[in-house]
Amino acid sequence: MALLGVTLMKLFLHDLARLDSLYRIGALIGVATIAMGSSFLYQRFLADQGESGAPTSGPRE
């Protein structure tokens, strides 16, 4: 998560400053799509694991 945050900060502060406005808009839409997809995958697969690493949700009896 920290590496993703550092990468996004570098993108916003350094890389996007050099792009024209149309390319900047496209890059921001692409980054937003990737961020939403990665947050969905995190919620789907990693957030369900407890401290033991086993899924906390399972069949209820």
Residue pairs with C-beta under 8 A, 6 or more apart in sequence:
4 38
8 31
8 35
11 27
11 31
15 27
16 24
16 27
16 28
19 27
48 55
48 56
48 57
49 55
49 56
50 56
